[in-house]
Amino acid sequence: MATLLLGDYNDLEVAREVDFGLYLTSDDGDLLLPEKYVPVGTRVGDVLRVFVYRDSEDRLIATTLRPLALVNSYAAMTVKDHGPAGAFLEWGLEKDLLLPFRNQRRDLRTGERVFVYVYLDEESDRLVASTKWKQFLGNEPFVGEPGDAVSLLVADETELGYPVIVNGTHQGLLFHNEVFRPLRLGEALPGFLRQVRADGKLDVRLQKEGYGEVESATDTLMKAIQAAPGGRLPLGDKSLAEDVYRRVGMSKKVFKKALGALFRQGLVLLEPEATVLK
């Protein structure tokens, strides 16, 4: 048997079958996997990967549905409703996730998308959300060097740019002039560390600096041209920056450098709004 991880995935053995589902066994007792979530062909003795949380009556329950966030993680969710205890967020499960009033920075509208941290409330032993996500960031100095590849999660938008969660632990800033399309709250992106500031916060960017950036972009562009129908990519020197970023994920400036590199190597023919494989 296994100790349950509330708010996370658990690999649990099927103990017995009942009319309304399966009971799975754990060190914390048996819990129900309702019939509608039971994979076809499952038998007693099988081990299933399930998400464990509490239902509306505070009973431990399992599901094969996948929530938008696990315990101790960040995600963007939509406000579905309001109640006496706070707002309720859609997170991919039948029971909505509570965002208590004490965890809200301001009043929220139904249908609004918010960035939250999900954690286990010790008093109620329930999973809850908080829009005060900064208080859950790591306090340890960030381990990394400028140029290192990092994972980014868009947490907000300000006049300067997009505050992001870097590697799931630290706050970073992605400046507006480093971004060439609108970013969505909760969007996950690959990026690169630009610098660690004196206050411990991080500056990040979406593309690598220096020669490596152009080299990488040249490789990316070549693959996109090769994959295009007839070897003709509808991007050229006169294309809009937004179209360039949408198709190949790079700025117009970097695109032109990569385009020039391929042309000098004799690999492509250039048209004002297209690049053709030679």
N, C-alpha and C positions, 0 to 999 in steps of 0.2 A: 504493500500500500504506500501511498504518497501523502505528504503534508500539502494541503491545499494552498495555492497561491491565489488569493482573492484579487480580482482585477487583472488576471493574467491567464495565459494558456496553461493547461494542465493535461498531462497524459494519464488518463484514468481507465481502469479496467471495468468492464461491464459485469456487474454482480448478479443482477436478475432482471427479468422482463415483466412488466405489468401492462395492463390494458392501455394506460395513458403515457407510456414511454419506457425508459430504461433507468434503472438505478445504478449509479457508478460508485465505486468504493474508494475511500480515502481514510487517512488517519483521523480526519475530522468528522467521520461518519459518512453514511451514504447520501448521495444527492441525486436529484432527478434531472434527467435529460428528457424534456417533453417529446412526445411522439413525433411532432412535426419537424423536429430537428435531427431525428435519428437517420443516419445514412442507410440507404437500402442495403440489405444483406448482412447488417450487423448482428452478431450473435453473442451470447454469454461467453465471457472469457476474452473477447476482443478488447484491445486498448484503443481508446479514442482520444483525439486532441480536442479539448473543449475550452471555452472561455467560462470562467466562474465568477458570478456576482450574486447580489441579493435581489430577490424579486420584491414586488410591492408589499409583501407581507413579511419581509425581512428574512425569508428562507434562502439558504444557499441553493443556487440553481445553476445548471450547466446549459450551454448553448453552442451550436456549431456556427452561429453567425459570428462575423468578425467586426468588432467595434472600431470606431475611428481612432481610438487611443487606448493604450493599456495603462495600468496604474503607474504613476511616476513618469509620465511622459506628456508631451505637448501636442496640441492639435487645434485646428479651427473647426468650429461647429456652429450650427444654426439654432437660434432661439426659437423653440417651438411653442412654448406657452409660459404662463406665469402662475404662481400659486402663493399661498401664505408664507412659505419658507424661502421662496426665491424664484428664479427662472429655471425652466427645464429645457435641456438641449437635446437635439437629435444626434445620436452617436452610433446608429446602426443596429441598436437592439430594441426589443419591444418596450422595455422600460426606459424612459428618458433619463438623462443624467442631470442631477440637481446641481444648480449653481446658486448656492446660498447668497442671501442679500449681503452678508458680511464679506463675501468674496468678490463683490462687484465694485468696480471703480466708479460706475455711474449707472443711471437708469438705462435699461436695455429695451429695445423694441422687438416685438414678435417678427420673425423673419430675418433679423439682423444676424450677421456672421461675426463671431467673436473668437479670439484666440485665447486658449485656456491651458492650464496645467491640471492634470487629473491625479488625485491622490486619495489615500484611504484616511478618512476622518476617524481619529482614535476614539472619540466620544461615542459616535454612533456605529462604528465599524462598517460604515457605508462608503462607497466611492462617491466623491464629489468633485466639482470643478472649481477653478479660481481664475479670474481674469487678472489677478495680481501675480502674474507669472514670474516677474523679476525676482521675487523673494525666494523662488525655488532654484535659482541658478547656483552653480558651484562657486565656492569661495576660494578654492585653490588657484594658484597662478596657472594660466593656460600653458600647456606644454606644446610648443610648436615654433617653427621658424618661418619667416616670410617666404612665400612661395609654396608652402605645404598645401596639399589638397585637403579640403575640409568639406563637411556636409552642412548645408544651410537650410533653415526652416523660417519662412517669412512670418514675423510676429506682429508687425505693425507698419504704418507708413507715416513719416514726418516730413517736415520741410526739407531736411537734409537728405533723407533717403529712406531705406527700409531697415529698421531694426530686425535682426535675425538671431535665431538660436544656432550657435556654432557647435557642431559635434554633439548636440543634445545637452550641453552643459554650460556654455558661456554665451554672453550677449555680444553680438557684433553689429556693425553698421555697414550696409551696402549703399554707397552713395548713388544719388540719382544719375550722375553722369557716367556711372559704370553699368547702367541698366538701359536696355534699348527696346523694352516692351513693358506693358503693365504687368506687375506681379500680383498674384492672388494670395490673400491671407491664408497661411497654412501650407503654401506651396513649398515642396522640397526641391532643392537645387544643389548641384555640385558647385564648388567654388574654391577659392584659394585665399590663404591668409596674406594680408597685405602688411599689417603691422600690429604689434601689441602696444596699446597706448599706456601712458603712465598710470591711468586710473584702472588698468587691468582689462578694460574693454578692448574689443578687437575691431580693426578695419579689415574688410574682406572685399574681394572682387570676384567676378564670374569667370574671368579669363586670366591666364597666366601671363606675367610680365616678361618682357625680353624676347630673345631669339626663340626660346622654347614655345612661346605663345604663337608666333607666326608659323613655326614648324608644325605645331599641333593643328593649327587652323588649316594649313595647306593640305595636310593628310585628311582632315575632315571634309574639306571642300572637294578633294579628288574623289573620295568615296561617294559623296553626294552626286557628283557629275556622272560617275560610273553607274550609279543606281538609277539615274534619271532616264525616262523613256527615250530611246534612240541616242543616249549619251548627250542630250541637250538639256541643260539646267536653265530654267527661265530666270536667271539672275545675271546681271552684268554691271558695268561701271555706272550706268544711269539708273539702276534700280533703287527704290526707296530703302532707307535704313531699316524700316520696320519689316519690309519683306525679306531683307537679308537675314535679320535676326530670327524671324519666324521659320525660315527654311533651313538655315544652317547654324543658328545659335551663336552668331558672332557679330561684332560691331561692323559697321560699314568700313571703318578705317582698317581693321584687321582683315576683313574680306578682300579689300583692294590689294593689300600686301600679299595675301595668299594667292590671289588671282595673278598678280605680277610674277610670282615665283613659278607658278605652273606655266605661264606663257613663256617665260625665259627658258624653261626646260623643254619647250616645244611640245607640250602635252595637250594644249587646248587652243581653240580658235575663239577669238573674242568678238562678240556683238554688243551693241549698246545695252541691251536688256537680256542677254543670254550668253552662256558659255557652253561651247561645244567640244566634246571629246575629239581629239585629232586622230 
